[in-house]
Every structure is written in C-alpha cells, then in structure tokens.
Amino acid sequence: MSKPVRLAVGIYLGTILILCSGYLILILVGSFLGNDMRGAITDADNTRNLETVGDFEHDLQFTDNNLFLSFP
C-alpha cells in the first residue's frame, strides 16, 4: 500500500479503537456506579390488570385527520 492509503487506514482504525475503548470504559464506569440495569425486567410492576387501566372503549379509537377506527 502507498503511504497516504496506509495513513488513512491507520487514522480510521485508530478512531474506531478510541471510540470502542471509550464506550467500554463508559460501560465499566456505569457498572461500578450501579447503573447496570440488573433485574430491570423483574422490577417492573406486572401485577396490574390492563383492562381496568383507563377507558377501554376510548383506547380502541384512533383519530387522525377525521379518520375514526374503532373495534366493535
């Protein structure tokens, strides 16, 4: 490879290396601070009954530019 191509490839790979290393460092720092989202799904409130949340008939209507769709 010629010298300019080798320089361009080196700059590109160096940039990718710096970005990936920075991202991994941010993940590592976040895990030390306790922001690793461990157990995020199990912490969700799955006990509520979705049929009792809000007006069920109103939630089935879609309005956009005088278009009304509703389920019987």
C-alpha positions in Angstrom: 0.0 0.0 0.0 1.1 3.5 -0.6 1.9 5.8 2.2 -1.3 8.0 2.0 -3.5 5.0 2.0 -1.7 3.4 4.9 -2.0 6.7 6.8 -5.8 7.0 6.1 -6.3 3.4 7.2 -4.3 4.0 10.3 -6.3 7.1 11.2 -9.6 5.2 10.6 -8.6 2.2 12.7 -7.3 4.5 15.4 -10.5 6.4 15.5 -12.6 3.2 15.8 -10.3 1.9 18.5 -10.7 5.1 20.5 -14.5 5.1 20.1 -14.8 1.5 21.1 -12.5 1.9 24.1 -14.4 4.9 25.3 -17.7 3.1 25.0 -16.4 0.1 27.0 -15.0 2.5 29.6 -18.4 4.2 30.0 -20.0 0.7 30.5 -17.4 -0.2 33.1 -17.8 3.1 35.0 -21.6 2.7 34.8 -21.4 -0.8 36.3 -19.3 0.5 39.2 -21.9 3.1 39.9 -24.6 0.6 40.0 -26.3 1.6 36.7 -26.1 -1.8 35.0 -29.9 -2.3 34.8 -29.6 -5.7 36.6 -33.1 -7.0 37.3 -34.8 -4.3 35.4 -37.5 -6.6 34.0 -38.2 -8.3 37.3 -38.6 -4.9 39.0 -41.5 -3.9 36.7 -45.0 -3.9 38.1 -46.6 -6.8 36.2 -49.5 -7.2 38.7 -51.9 -4.6 37.4 -54.9 -5.6 35.3 -54.6 -3.8 32.0 -58.4 -4.0 31.4 -59.0 -1.6 34.3 -56.5 1.0 33.2 -58.2 3.9 31.5 -61.3 3.8 29.4 -61.1 0.6 27.3 -63.5 1.7 24.6 -61.8 5.1 24.2 -58.4 3.4 23.9 -59.5 1.5 20.9 -60.3 4.6 18.8 -57.7 6.1 16.5 -58.2 9.6 15.3 -56.1 11.3 12.6 -57.4 13.7 10.0 -61.1 12.8 10.6 -60.3 9.1 10.4 -62.0 7.1 13.1 -61.3 3.5 13.6 -63.0 1.5 16.3 -63.4 -2.1 17.1 -66.9 -3.5 17.6 
